[in-house]
Amino acid sequence: MNLKDYKKLLELKQNELIRATGDRDEIRIDKVADEFEAIQLAMNRELAIRNLDRKTTLLHNVGAALARIEDGRFGTCLLCEEEISEKRLKAVPWAAYCVSCQHNLDQQQRDYASNEQTQFV
């Protein structure tokens, strides 16, 4: 794939996410008399909020990838500055890190979350 193809793909994804994050009816708080129904609505709202948060984060990542295309840094790992493999970019066009650096970042995040949990136990 060439840069134009990635840009087009990212722009399509960005437009899709903009539409998806615009609908916030699912997070509206409704008053209901039945306690069970109120609990169900609260659980549905929590799930909708998590999905909205995930989509918003992805929208930010897609926008950042488009900015990297514009400034000539697309396809280069932001940590080690090595080239991100085409296979990875085809799978995750908004990838900012090579597989190795992403793995290290994910491990650091898991370690941090694990340490946070043990402090409160």
Secondary structure, DSSP 8 states (H G I E B T S, - for coil): --HHHHHHHHHHHHHHHHHHHH--GGG-----S-HHHHHHHHHHHHHHHHHHHHHHHHHHHHHHHHHHHHHT-TTB-TTT--B--HHHHHH-TT--S-HHHHHHHHHHHHHHHHHHHHHT-
